[in-house]
Amino acid sequence: MPEGGEYYGKNGEPRKHDPSFSGPIQNRGCTDIVCCILFIIAILGYIAVGILAWSQGDPRKVIYPTDSRGQFCGQAGTPLEKKPFLFYFNIMKCASPMVLLEFQCPTTQMCVEKCPDKFMTLIKAYAVNSDFAYYKNFCEEGVTNTMGVAEILKQRLCPAMLLPSKPFTRRCFPALGMKGGVITVGNSSTFNDGNEIRNAQDLVAGVQNATVVMEARQVVMKIFEDFTHCWYWILLGLVIAMIISLVFLILLRFLAGIMVWVMIAMLVAVIGYGIFHCYMEYAALKGEAGANVTIKDLGFQTDFTVYLQIRQTWLAFIIILAIVEVIIILLLIFLWKRILIAIALIKEASRAIGHMLCSLFYPLFTFLLLAVVIAYWGVTAVFLSTSNQPIYKIFNETNCDYSRQTCDPANYSTSPMKAQCADSKCLFAFYGGETPYHKYLIALQFYNVFLFFWCANFVLGLGQMTLAGAFASYYWAAKKPDDIPAFPVFSSLGRSLRYHTGTLAFGSLILSIIQIIRVLLEYLDHKLKGAQNKFAKFLLCCLKCCFWCLEKFVKFLNRNAYIMSAIYGKNFCTSARDAFFLLMRNVIRVAVLDKVTDFILFLGKLLIVGLLGVFSFFFFSGRVKAFQNTAPTLNYYWVPILTMVVCSYLIAHAFFSVYSMCVDTLFLCFCEDLERNDGSAARPYYMSPSLREILWKNKEEDPSEPSAQQQQQQHDEDTQLKQEAQEEDTA
């Protein structure tokens, strides 16, 4: 080990004994005031952006489809109230690449009461009065029986043909299919003569891209339908996950050692059963027709249950679960001594939480604040995206000098542009604007996203600092629980908001800048997917990796900086420096205690998720006969399963984050206690006997590490030698 002066020079000065120190200091001042003022100004600007967006935006543009005149279909209180569906004259033009640029099909669109349910051509319908009367429901106003077919088509008052369609997101899409090798429309209608077959084949080729989009939308629609059928079961499952997490933590308070080993054993058993179940499914498909098809040959299928009918899927599940099982078992074999030590730290954290049970419910307050932040961001984003004005452009079939130029539909029929381009029409193109507000709309959206990150990180940081202050007051209490202040969580929350809003804003600002850079890198990566420049892709991949690592490091640094700030009341930079040097002076203990404890808590989250996942699988898949009559009928039974797995993990993480924050706070206080005190009568430890046992076990594992008393003696000797040298130089 290096000499004492070099040891402390690299990792900062250790804490000295202070008999007056007793936990989070009460006499403190406001920190990082400049950043606090900046954060307040940013919040006021965020409120101003929201008010401006709400005054300009129109969310009806998201809810209702818009016809060629920019009118909303099906909106209550308008002439189109009874016409909720949007009908396209020529849906083939929706497959044009221009649609991706202008977000509007270059064809006439009108609101209708219902989508067409039969195949018709204008020529045949014109010959029969009843058919033509039905046909006119999909034509613009002004069409009469005295007008010829050529004149109607020339003025584009009616579509050339009608196709049986089905409404999807309030838009009429053709219901095309195949029956006996013949193109079918709707349920049974077919194209009989040669001309109709050629027209239908052209139509199928024209809307091929739109059909792919429709299939994806149908999947989304089926998923949404599944949510409407099983949302109450999902909600019940999440309540069960919350109860299990809370009961688990309460049991951990009294039976920490037993619960940890039971948790580990149950997790290994749950994963082992998963491997067994996947193997049984894999063996059951042996010899089945089509079971040996590979996932690559199968390609993308909208019905995901198809993948469960091939053996390769279950083989992949077996391999993944087996790898996870082996990794967990190996970690248990090599870390079992450290797990024993970490259990003692969890016991101490359980005692701390037991004296302030309200800390277990603090994540609900954090969740409420995050819900407000997310809701404000989402509503503002919707209003910003719908605050544009309707823009009309000239669409034409033949060459025209005014093509794609803006126009006014009110007087376009008498304009010189119409006179020069007789077959052109002034149609609604998209929403935009030329005012300064519309020009900087993208900047406002960017500001909305950035403030979302900043506010969300601020809320999370506030929760970390609040819990850190409460648990630090427990550790530094000379007599537990007599010296613990009343309502420690609320006291810590008040201190954090009153004195350290600037510190929280500073740390969350740094993290938000890194996160917004990562978002921009992901956007660039999406834009460069089709690029052939290998160097650019490699450079972008390196940048994404570097900023991912930087974000993880800043989160770790912020967390420990908030703990030090909650204890000593210093600014962000000083707290971050002190926390970093303290961890570096105890780097071995960090690896032995802190990270192993995080691993154990992570296993607890996996156990809760695994239990909910297995239960939801048997319930929604109908594998158990007792649940077949109770479980709802779904298109994709994996939808509620995945929802419950993800949400139960978030719930478990919220509750276990209290334990994790308690462990991190006690660990830093533990390291400070070792530097401040030596266990003597004059300088007693604040740690409990169980943590003192951790100290001696840790020393046995690393006998080369100096004790806190030896480090302090070495430091005092170095200081005395420096003073003597200075006196000699002065003499």
Secondary structure, DSSP 8 states (H G I E B T S, - for coil): ---HHHHHHHH-------TT--SS-SS-----HHHHHHHHHHHHHHHHHHHHHHHH--THHHHS-B-TTS-BTT-TTSTTTT--EEEES-GGGGGSTHHHHHSS-SS-EEEESS---S-EEHHHHHHSHHHHHHHGGGS-TT--TTS-HHHHHHTT-S-SEE--EEEETTEEEE-EEEETTEEEETTTEE--SHHHHHHHHHHHHHTHHHHHHHHHHHHHHHHHHHHHHHHHHHHHHHHHHHHHHHHHHHHHHH-HHHHHHHHHHHHHHHHHHHHHHHHHHHHHTTT-TTTT--HHHH---S-GGGGGGSHHHHHHHHHHHHHHHHHHHHHHHHSHHHHHHHHHHHHHHHHHHHT-GGGGGHHHHHHHHHHHHHHHHHHHHHHHHT--EEEEEEE-SS--TTTT-B--TTTGGGSHHHHHSTT-EEEEEEEE--SHHHHTHHHHHHHHHHHHHHHHHHHHHHHHHHHHHHHHHHHT-SSTTTTS-SSHHHHHHHHHHHH-HHHHHHHHHHHHHHHHHHHHHHHHHHHTTT---HHHHHHHHHHHHHHHHHHHHHHHHHHHHHHHHHHH---HHHHHHHHHHHHHHTHHHIIIIIHHHHHHHHHHHHHHHHHHHHHHHHHHH--SHHHHTTS---S-THHHHHHHHHHHHHHHHHHHHHHHHHHHHHHHHHHHHHHH--SSSSS---S-HHHHHHHHHHHHH-TTS--HHHHHHHHHHHHHHHHHHHHHHH-
